[in-house]
Amino acid sequence: MHADEVRATGELVRRLVAAQCPQWAGLPVTELPGEVEGTDHVLFRLGDELVARMPKIGWAVGQAESDARWLPLLAPLLPVRIPVPVFVGEPGDGYPWRWSVVPWLPGNTPPRLGSDDAVLARDLASFVHALHAVDPVGGPVAKAGGRGAPLRDIDASVRRGMTLLSEEDGLDRPAVEAAWEKALAAPEWHGAPVWVHGDLQPGNLITEGGRLTAVVDFGTLGVGDPAVDVAAALWTFTGSARREFRQAAGYDDATWRRACGWALASLNGIDYYRHTFPRMAEHGRRMVRAAITELG
């Protein structure tokens, strides 16, 4: 998926577990199937109750420490489960980065290319409300260009992404540029910064019995503009569920326009994942089309 990827194997995980957390040395190690793998970690089940999360790319190497520091503080204040680490491992046996062991959270993920489930939309809005209500004092402020920072910080990268669109993407370049200009023109967030998950996409949501039961992958966790979490309306929902989430989230029109901007910024993944992760490239195309429609 990445030119400079470092990919852990089941045998490596067995050796690291045996050396660093021998209480689990006897548990079977099973790599999760590719269809549930994301962009920055390789995941291995440890027995029935645990998962080893092994970063595979440099931008993800700080997540184990971040999760261990912040998720225990957030977990009691949220309406669904989150993967609080039970162990943080050290580099070793040729593997260069810290890694973590988290609880296995059972369930299913919504459709990867959009869900029209109004109940799930309301459940996710409730999670967003709870997360945004947590006292942000002392939390990690979103860095320039990161999720939760002002849209203007990613203007240059989005415009570069536009130049990499091809005919096969079927996107109207002038319409993309016009939508981006409308998002950039929205007033910036002048309220108090809030905790943001930053990546409320279908693969990071766990459901059981039609209800949201867990949210995972806090790699973009920070404190900043809530618009990036409102972008879940486009990232995750279609049809009436998109409208339901937007209404339940309750933010103003300016925040909605910035949220659409974050969705449109998904175009940066279209060329990057065009051949290595086609599903992510198609997700980017859909987000661009949705943002054009919403901002039109």
ZIFEN-V767955 format. One record per residue. N is the residue number from 1. RES is the residue in three letters. D_FIRST is the distance of its C-alpha to the first C-alpha in whole Angstrom. Layout:
# ZIFEN-V767955
n: {N & N}
res: {RES & RES}
d_first: {D_FIRST & D_FIRST}
This chain:
# ZIFEN-V767955
n: {1 & 2 & 3 & 4 & 5 & 6 & 7 & 8 & 9 & 10 & 11 & 12 & 13 & 14 & 15 & 16 & 17 & 18 & 19 & 20 & 21 & 22 & 23 & 24 & 25 & 26 & 27 & 28 & 29 & 30 & 31 & 32 & 33 & 34 & 35 & 36 & 37 & 38 & 39 & 40 & 41 & 42 & 43 & 44 & 45 & 46 & 47 & 48 & 49 & 50 & 51 & 52 & 53 & 54 & 55 & 56 & 57 & 58 & 59 & 60 & 61 & 62 & 63 & 64 & 65 & 66 & 67 & 68 & 69 & 70 & 71 & 72 & 73 & 74 & 75 & 76 & 77 & 78 & 79 & 80 & 81 & 82 & 83 & 84 & 85 & 86 & 87 & 88 & 89 & 90 & 91 & 92 & 93 & 94 & 95 & 96 & 97 & 98 & 99 & 100 & 101 & 102 & 103 & 104 & 105 & 106 & 107 & 108 & 109 & 110 & 111 & 112 & 113 & 114 & 115 & 116 & 117 & 118 & 119 & 120 & 121 & 122 & 123 & 124 & 125 & 126 & 127 & 128 & 129 & 130 & 131 & 132 & 133 & 134 & 135 & 136 & 137 & 138 & 139 & 140 & 141 & 142 & 143 & 144 & 145 & 146 & 147 & 148 & 149 & 150 & 151 & 152 & 153 & 154 & 155 & 156 & 157 & 158 & 159 & 160 & 161 & 162 & 163 & 164 & 165 & 166 & 167 & 168 & 169 & 170 & 171 & 172 & 173 & 174 & 175 & 176 & 177 & 178 & 179 & 180 & 181 & 182 & 183 & 184 & 185 & 186 & 187 & 188 & 189 & 190 & 191 & 192 & 193 & 194 & 195 & 196 & 197 & 198 & 199 & 200 & 201 & 202 & 203 & 204 & 205 & 206 & 207 & 208 & 209 & 210 & 211 & 212 & 213 & 214 & 215 & 216 & 217 & 218 & 219 & 220 & 221 & 222 & 223 & 224 & 225 & 226 & 227 & 228 & 229 & 230 & 231 & 232 & 233 & 234 & 235 & 236 & 237 & 238 & 239 & 240 & 241 & 242 & 243 & 244 & 245 & 246 & 247 & 248 & 249 & 250 & 251 & 252 & 253 & 254 & 255 & 256 & 257 & 258 & 259 & 260 & 261 & 262 & 263 & 264 & 265 & 266 & 267 & 268 & 269 & 270 & 271 & 272 & 273 & 274 & 275 & 276 & 277 & 278 & 279 & 280 & 281 & 282 & 283 & 284 & 285 & 286 & 287 & 288 & 289 & 290 & 291 & 292 & 293 & 294 & 295 & 296}
res: {MET & HIS & ALA & ASP & GLU & VAL & ARG & ALA & THR & GLY & GLU & LEU & VAL & ARG & ARG & LEU & VAL & ALA & ALA & GLN & CYS & PRO & GLN & TRP & ALA & GLY & LEU & PRO & VAL & THR & GLU & LEU & PRO & GLY & GLU & VAL & GLU & GLY & THR & ASP & HIS & VAL & LEU & PHE & ARG & LEU & GLY & ASP & GLU & LEU & VAL & ALA & ARG & MET & PRO & LYS & ILE & GLY & TRP & ALA & VAL & GLY & GLN & ALA & GLU & SER & ASP & ALA & ARG & TRP & LEU & PRO & LEU & LEU & ALA & PRO & LEU & LEU & PRO & VAL & ARG & ILE & PRO & VAL & PRO & VAL & PHE & VAL & GLY & GLU & PRO & GLY & ASP & GLY & TYR & PRO & TRP & ARG & TRP & SER & VAL & VAL & PRO & TRP & LEU & PRO & GLY & ASN & THR & PRO & PRO & ARG & LEU & GLY & SER & ASP & ASP & ALA & VAL & LEU & ALA & ARG & ASP & LEU & ALA & SER & PHE & VAL & HIS & ALA & LEU & HIS & ALA & VAL & ASP & PRO & VAL & GLY & GLY & PRO & VAL & ALA & LYS & ALA & GLY & GLY & ARG & GLY & ALA & PRO & LEU & ARG & ASP & ILE & ASP & ALA & SER & VAL & ARG & ARG & GLY & MET & THR & LEU & LEU & SER & GLU & GLU & ASP & GLY & LEU & ASP & ARG & PRO & ALA & VAL & GLU & ALA & ALA & TRP & GLU & LYS & ALA & LEU & ALA & ALA & PRO & GLU & TRP & HIS & GLY & ALA & PRO & VAL & TRP & VAL & HIS & GLY & ASP & LEU & GLN & PRO & GLY & ASN & LEU & ILE & THR & GLU & GLY & GLY & ARG & LEU & THR & ALA & VAL & VAL & ASP & PHE & GLY & THR & LEU & GLY & VAL & GLY & ASP & PRO & ALA & VAL & ASP & VAL & ALA & ALA & ALA & LEU & TRP & THR & PHE & THR & GLY & SER & ALA & ARG & ARG & GLU & PHE & ARG & GLN & ALA & ALA & GLY & TYR & ASP & ASP & ALA & THR & TRP & ARG & ARG & ALA & CYS & GLY & TRP & ALA & LEU & ALA & SER & LEU & ASN & GLY & ILE & ASP & TYR & TYR & ARG & HIS & THR & PHE & PRO & ARG & MET & ALA & GLU & HIS & GLY & ARG & ARG & MET & VAL & ARG & ALA & ALA & ILE & THR & GLU & LEU & GLY}
d_first: {0 & 4 & 7 & 9 & 7 & 10 & 10 & 14 & 15 & 18 & 21 & 20 & 20 & 24 & 25 & 24 & 25 & 28 & 29 & 28 & 29 & 31 & 33 & 30 & 30 & 31 & 28 & 26 & 22 & 20 & 16 & 16 & 15 & 11 & 13 & 14 & 11 & 10 & 7 & 9 & 11 & 11 & 15 & 18 & 21 & 24 & 27 & 28 & 28 & 25 & 21 & 20 & 17 & 15 & 13 & 10 & 10 & 13 & 14 & 14 & 16 & 20 & 19 & 21 & 24 & 24 & 24 & 27 & 29 & 29 & 28 & 31 & 33 & 31 & 31 & 35 & 35 & 33 & 34 & 31 & 29 & 26 & 24 & 27 & 26 & 28 & 27 & 25 & 24 & 24 & 22 & 23 & 23 & 20 & 18 & 18 & 18 & 20 & 19 & 21 & 23 & 24 & 26 & 24 & 25 & 26 & 26 & 24 & 21 & 23 & 21 & 18 & 19 & 23 & 26 & 29 & 30 & 33 & 34 & 30 & 30 & 33 & 32 & 29 & 32 & 34 & 31 & 30 & 34 & 34 & 31 & 33 & 36 & 35 & 37 & 34 & 37 & 35 & 31 & 28 & 29 & 26 & 25 & 25 & 22 & 21 & 22 & 25 & 26 & 28 & 26 & 28 & 26 & 23 & 25 & 24 & 20 & 21 & 23 & 20 & 18 & 21 & 21 & 18 & 19 & 20 & 23 & 20 & 19 & 23 & 24 & 27 & 26 & 30 & 29 & 26 & 28 & 31 & 29 & 27 & 31 & 32 & 30 & 30 & 34 & 34 & 36 & 34 & 34 & 38 & 38 & 37 & 34 & 32 & 30 & 26 & 24 & 22 & 19 & 21 & 19 & 19 & 17 & 19 & 22 & 24 & 27 & 30 & 33 & 32 & 32 & 29 & 29 & 26 & 24 & 21 & 18 & 20 & 18 & 19 & 23 & 26 & 29 & 29 & 30 & 30 & 28 & 25 & 26 & 28 & 25 & 24 & 27 & 24 & 21 & 22 & 26 & 27 & 31 & 34 & 31 & 30 & 34 & 34 & 32 & 33 & 36 & 36 & 34 & 37 & 36 & 37 & 37 & 35 & 33 & 32 & 31 & 29 & 27 & 27 & 25 & 23 & 22 & 22 & 20 & 17 & 17 & 15 & 12 & 13 & 12 & 9 & 7 & 10 & 9 & 5 & 6 & 10 & 12 & 11 & 12 & 15 & 16 & 16 & 18 & 20 & 21 & 22 & 24 & 25 & 26 & 28 & 30 & 31 & 32 & 34}
